[in-house]
Every structure is written in structure tokens, then in C-alpha cells.
Amino acid sequence: MKIHGIKVPHRKHTADLKPVRLTDVKTITVPMSMHIGKPARAVVKRGDAVKVGQLIGEADGFVSSPIYSGVSGKVLKIDEMTASNGAGVPCVVIENDGQNEVSESVKPPEVSDFQSFIEAVKQSGVVGLGGAGFPTFIKLGVKDVSQIREIIINAAECEPYITSDTRTMLDKPEYIFKGIELLKKYLKAKTFIIGIENNKREAIELMQKKAAQCEGVSVKVLPSIYPQGGEKVLIYNTVGRIVPKGKLPIDVGVIVINVTTLAFIAEYMETGMPLVEKCLTFDGSAVKEPKNVIVPIGTSISELAELAGGFKCEPKKVLYGGPMMGIAVPGLDAPILKNTNAITALDEKDGFMPKTTPCINCGACLSHCPLRLEPREISRAYSMGNAEELAALHVDLCMECGCCSFICPANRPLVQNNKLAKALLRMKQSEQKKEGK
């Protein structure tokens, strides 16, 4: 069996550019929901003085994650902002005093066994930094570590433009391998595979050199086929296993962790500084000076753009992430989040939605879907509101990678239809559950 995908333009303009640290932000707006699960609960109030690394949002449930300040200064207000999905979320607005004073609470955690290691990962505030946003302590906190056959380090970075993971490999290789040693020690893992697309030659050579000195670690060079970095795709293309519907990677003996997430964990164990800033790629056809930047979490896109050189034209569309799976931001006042690995700003030509024409039944969407779903049939079932057929078509398996929309010669919004179809199916299933069916 071969997992399908598509060829997308790489546009890795910033791969050779070391990140520029931008600290002169005036204010940060920090949402209490930057992860899958329950939002954190604000533990500061208006007028409070805060420092870098100070807790401002406490995890408020099992699937939740603590949130820390990336600047020192004063809390201006506890407010509500509109997230990219249209929902209102609470946020903490902090005025930066420019002193970058570090909180007394920042110190390396005491770790002696599996449980204390998982607790430290939780308290670091780290979530999937490749874009998923799932709290990492839950992913690593498996009930039975003997289930783990391999840990796959996701360094594929298959989206156009984005190079922030590439910079982790080139700039912080020591922390990647310190992270591997931590997982060896506390998760008892013995086999590690670093999966990298073949368009990152310098990173591949460096990872291979380091892996040769580290027992149990290998580098898997993968074809540059999007969406190579999708979790299920990566698992199949590295260890040849399929994750069944309704199951997790650990059910086939695998944990997948993003390379930047792994490096951060190792750095946190050494320094005690929680997740307060992000390295991200600022690029796109509307960007004047593409670059990688490091900014405090909560920095607005408009202030990032101003400090990073600005736009060369009015952006038609601005995305969290890349052009394939990125989410359009509600406005340039939207903040950088924990899982923001890129801001992609597109000009009129690239951001314009092409005219949709009738489906010509070519089957390209099916033949290029990595999970072999049927977007054409899903669209038809969705238009009829047929939840039973949507379930039979396994729409809930869709990873929303966008291959179907990209390859469609009729420019049909297939991935958008899939998203709506998944929402419809969830709603219908919830209604049936309430009715006891």
C-alpha cells in the first residue's frame, strides 16, 4: 500500500536565516485557550505586576495547560478576544515594561522518575509546537511504557514557507538529543526515528551525524510529498503501520513528537523557563522581508510585522501556519499563540479565492487523498444533510490537509466542505446521544 499526497511548492525562503529575537513589543495579549482541551483560568488581575515566566493562567482540567507571561510589566486588563474559529476566549493583556525581569519561580524542575518527569512537562506549559496544540504531558503520559516500540520525531515540516523546525535542527541540535536521552530514561524508549523530508539536506546531514553518536537513533529521509508531516502518514512512511480508526499512535506502539517540542522540553529541564516565546517563520507574498523570528507569546501580528520589516502590500489574507492547513486570522491584532509556527501573509494574487466551477468527476481528490477518503461523495452527503452517509464515508478521519482542494481542477472548496461535514456529523451524533439512540 502506498500513502498518496501531492507535490506543493516548497518556498523555504528562510531556511538559511537564523531567527531574529524581537523583544520590543509594547503589549502582549495572551489567550487562556491556546491548546486542545479546557482553557486555562487566569490567576492574575488588573494592575498586577508580572515577570517573565510567571504563571498567569492555571490549567483548569485534565486536558488543559498552564500559561506564563513572556514579558515583565503590568496587567492592563482581563478581557475577551475573538479566536480564529470565531469563539470568544478570555485573555490577559500585559503592558511590557522592557525590563525583561525574570520571575523568581523560574528554576529547573526536580525530576527523579516517570511521574515527576510528566509533571514537569505539564508545568512547562508545552503543547504540540508543530501546530497541533495538544498538551504534551498527556501524549507522553502513557499508562504502560512497555507499549512503546518507537518514538518518531516529526521533523518533516512539509508545509510551504515554514522553516521554524528546520532552524531548531540547525540551531539547537544538542537539545534535540538531550530530549531523546530524557525519553530514553523516563519512558524507557529504545528506538527513535527522526523523520525529515529530503529537501532539508543540511538538517539531514547534521541529524545523521548526531544520530551516529547516539544509540538507538536513526534518521529516515522521506520524499517531499505533502502531507508527509501528518501523524498517521508519518507513522506509515517510517514504520509501515496503519493507525486504525478510533485508535491512537500508542495503540500501534508509537509516540510521535514534534522536533521543536522535544528540544523545548530538554531546554526547560535545564533552565526552568516555561513556554513564553515562539520561534516562527514570517513569510508570504505580502511580506517585505521574510525571516524567522522569536517573539513573546501574545505579540500581535501587526506589531510582529512592524518589528520584522512590514508588508510590501496590503495583505489579502493572513494565516496562522502555512497555506495548506493554515487558519485565517480574524485581524492583524490577533496574537501569536503557543502553537503558531508561522505567519503567512498573502497578496491579492495568492490570497484570492479562484472561481469554482462544476465537478468534472475526474477523481483527482480521491486519488491524492492520503487517507483515501472520497471528498466528492462527502460534499454530496453534506449538501443533503445525510449524517448517516457521512459516517459511512468516514469523514471524521479527515485530517483537513487540503490535498483535495489543492488538486481539484474545478477549484471546489472540498476541504472546507469536509470541515463542515465533520461538524454536522458531530452535531447529529450528539443529538442522537441525548435522545438515547
N, C-alpha and C positions, 0 to 999 in steps of 0.2 A: 504493500500500500504506500502511496505517495501523498503527502500532505501538500495541497496546492496553495498558491498565493499569486502575487503579482510583482512585476518589476516597477518600482517607483524611482523617480529621480532622487539621487542622494542629497545633493545640495549641502554637503557638510563643509560649508564655507569657514566655519570657526574651529575646525578640529585642531589646528595648529596654534590656536590662540589661548594662552593661559588666562584664567579668569581674572577679571579686574574687580577688586573689592570696592564697593560703593557704600560708604557709611554715613554720608552727609544728608541723610533723609530727615525731613522736618518732622513727620509724624508717621506712625505705623497704625494700621487698623487690622487687628488680629481677630479673625472669626473664631468662635468657640467650636465650630464644626469644620474640621479640615481632614477628616478621616471617616472611613466607613464605620457606622455604629452611632451610638448616642453622643450628642455634643457634650463637650466639657462644660463645667459650671464655673463661672467667673468667681474668683476669690479675692478680687481687689475691688475698690470702689473709687468713685470720682475724687480727685485730689490726692490720692495715694502716690508716694514716691516709689519708684521701682528701679531695679537694676538689671543688668544683662544676666540672663539665666535664672531670673526669679520666676517662681510659679505664679501664673496669672489665671490659669484655668485648670481646675481639678477634674480628673477622669470621673465621670458620673455614671458608671455602669461597667459591666464586664467588658463589653466591646466598646471601649472608649479610650481616649489617650490624653495625657496631661499636656498643657500648653504653657510655654515660657516666653518671657519678653526678650526681644532681640536688641533692645536699646535701654539705656538708662534715661530716666526722666519722670514726667508726671502723668498720671492717668487723667485725660481730659474728660472722658465720659464712658459710660457703659451704654452701648447703642444697639441698634439692629440694622443689618445691612441686607441687601438682596444678593443671594448667591447666584452662580451661573445657571442653576436649574430653576431659578425664579422663586425659590423659597426664601423666607426671611429667617436670618440666623443672628443670634446675639454676637456682639463683638466688643472688644476692648480697644479704645483709641488712646494712644500714648504719644505725648509730645517728647521728642528726642532732645535731651539737653547737651548732646555732643560730647559728654564726658566718658561714655562707654565704661562706666563703673560696673564692675562685676559683683554679683551677689555673693554674700558670704556662704550661701548654701551650695555653691558650685565646688564640688570636690569629688574625686574619683570614688565610685561606689565600692563597697566591700562585698566581694564575690568569692564564695568558697565552694559552692555546689550548684547543681542544676537549678534549684528553686530560686536561689539568690541571684543567679545569672538572669533568669527570666524576669525577675522583679526589677533588676537593674535596667534591662532592655525596656520594660514598661515605663519606668520612671524617666528614661531618656527622652520620651515623647516621640520616638521614631515610628514612622509608618512607612509603607511601601513608597520609596522615593522615586521609583520609576514611573509613577503616575497612578498606581492602583489605590494608594491611601489606606490599605488595610493595616491595622495595628500589628506591628511585627512581633510583639511578645506573644500574641495568640498563635501566629504561624509557627513560631519556634517552640512554643509550649506544648509539644505533643505528649500524649499520655504515656506512650510507650516508645522510648527512643530506639528500641531494638527493631522497630518497623523501618527505620531509615536505612535505605540501601545506598542512596546517592543524595548529595546536595548539589543542585545545579545553580551556578552563579550566573545570573542573567546579565550579560554584557553585550547583548545583540544590538541594542539601540538602532532599531530598523526604521524608525520614522525619518522622513526628510528633515533637514536642517539641524536636528538636535545632536549636540556633541557633549553634553554635560557629563554623561557616563564615561565617554572617551577621556575626558580630562581627569576624571577620578583615576582611571587606569594609568595615565601618564604622569599625574602629579602626586598621587597618593598610593602607589603600589604596595608600600610597606604596610599600610593599614588594611588593605585587602587581605594580605597573607596573615597578618595578626588576627584578623577576623576569622579566617579559616582555622587558625590554631585554637581560638576560643570555641568554635563549634566542634572541633575535634575533642576538646577537653570536656565540655559540658553536655554536648549532645551525643558524645561517643561516636560521631560520624567518622568514617574512614575513607570514603571515596567522594571526591569533589571534582566537578566538571565545570570549567569556565567556558560558556558558550559565547562566541564572538563572531559577528558577520565578517566575511573576508575583505570588506572594504576598509578595515582598520588595521593596516599592516603594522604600523609602529606599535600599537597597543598589543597586537598579537605577539610580536617578537618579544616585547617586554614581559608579557604574562607567561610565555613559554619559557623564558629564561628563569623567571622566578619559580615557576612550577617545577622545573627540573631539580630545584633545590629543596622541594617540599614534598614529602612522601604522601602518596595518595591523591595528588592533584594533577589533573591533565587539562589541556586546552583543546576544545572542539571548535575547529574553524568551520563556520557554516556558510552556505550560499547566501548572497544578499537578495533574499526573497522575502518580501513583506507578506504577512506579519511574523517574521521569524522570532520576534521577542514575545509573542503571545505565549502565555504559560503552557497551555496544552500543546501548542505547536512545538515549543522548545523542548518539552519533555519527549515528544515523539522523535524529534530530529536529533536528540542526543542519546537517549537510552532505548528508543524504539518501543515505548509503552504508550498505550492509549488510556487516558483517564476516562472511565465510564461516566455516563450521565448520572448526575446526582452525587458523584464521588469527588474527593479531594486528591491532590497530588500525593499526600501521605498514604492514601489507600493503595497506591501502586509503588510505595516505597520511596517517594521523592519529596524533598523540600526544594522549592525554587525561591531564591532570594536575589534581589537586585544588587548589582555590584556596588553602587554608591551607598545603599542601605547597609551592606556588610562593612564597608570601610568606615562609615559613621559609627557603628556600634563599637568597633575597635578603638576609634579615637575617643569616644565617650568614656570607655572603660579606663583610658589613660588620663584624660583631662577632667572628666566630670562635667564638662559643658554640655547641657542638653541641646536638643534641636532648636536653634534660634535663628538660623540663617540658611539660605539655599544658594547653591551654585546652579545657574540656569543659563540656557542659550537665548540670546535676544537677537532674532534674525527674521528674515522675511523680505518680500519685495518692497515693502514700505519703509524698511529700516535703513537709516543713513549709514551707520557704521556697525555692521554685525559683530557681535562679540559674545564671549562668555563672561558672566558677571556673578559676583557674590553679594547678596543683599539680605538685610534683616527680613525675616518672615513678617508679612503685614505691610511691606512697602507697596505703595500704589504703582500701577503700571505707568501712569503718567509721570510720576517722579522718577521711576526707573529709567524711562525713556529720556527724560530731561538730563539726567546724570550720565546716561550712556551715549549721548550724541544725538538723540532725537530721531524724528521721522523725516524722510526726504519728500514725502507727500502725505496727504490726509489718508490714514488707513481706511480701507473699505471694510475690512474685517480683522479683528484681533482675537487670537486664540490662546487659551491655556493649552500648552502642548504643541504638537505638530499638526500639519494639515490633514492627516488621515484620521486620527482619533481625537484631535483637539476639540475643546469645547469653547464656543464663542463667549467672550466675556460680556457682561451687561453694560460695561462702560469702562473708560480708562481710569476711573477711580477704584476699580477692582484691585484687591491686594494680591500679592504673591503668597501662595499657600505652601504648606509643608510638602505637598506632592507636585508642586509646579517645577517641571524640569525644563520648560521653555516658554517663552512668549513669542509667538509668531504673528507678525503684523503684515497683512497682505494689501497690495494696492488695488486699484479699481479693476484691473485686468484679472488678477489672480483671485480676488475676493468676490467677483461677480458670479452669481449662480447662472449656469447656462440654461437655455431654453429646453424644457422637457418635451419630448415627442413620444408617440405611442410605442409600446413594447413591440419589438420585431421577432420575439420568440427565438432569439439566437442562442440562448442557453449559456452565454458567457458568465453570467452571475453565478450559476451553479458550478460550472467547470473551474472557476477560480476561487470559490469559497473554500477556505482551509478546512472547514468542518463539514463540507458537502451539504450544506443546507440549500433550500430552494427559495431564494428571495422573491422570485416571481409569484410562486404559489402563496407565499406568506402575505404578499401585498394583496393578492386577490381575497384571501381569507379575512384579512384585516378589514378590507373595504366592505365586506359583508357582515362584519362583527361576529365572525364564527370562531369563538374561543376553543371549541372542541377540535376544530381542524388545526388551529394554531398550535395546540398542544401536540397533536399528531405529527405536525411538521417540525416539532422540537425547536420552536422559535426561542425558547428560553436558553438554548445553548449558544445563541449568537453572542459573539464577543464584541460586536459593534466595531470591527476593524475597518470597515469601509471599502473592502475589496470590491464588493458588488457594485457600489455606486461609482467607484473609480473606473471600472472596466466596462460599464454599461454604455453602449453607443448611443442610446436614446436619452442619456443624462437623467435617468429616473432616480428619484431620491430613495433608493432601496434601503440603505442603512437607516435612514430616518423612519421609514415605514416599519422596519424591524423593531426599532426602539418603541414606537407607538404600539406595535402589536404586542410586545412584551408587557407593556404597561396595561393594555387591555386584558391580556391573559391573567395577570396578577390580580386585577380588579375582579374579574369574573370568578377566579378561584377563591378569592377572599369572600365574595358574596355567597358562594356555594358552601364554604366552610361555616359561615354564620347561620346558614339555613339548615346545616346539619346533613348536607348531601354528600 
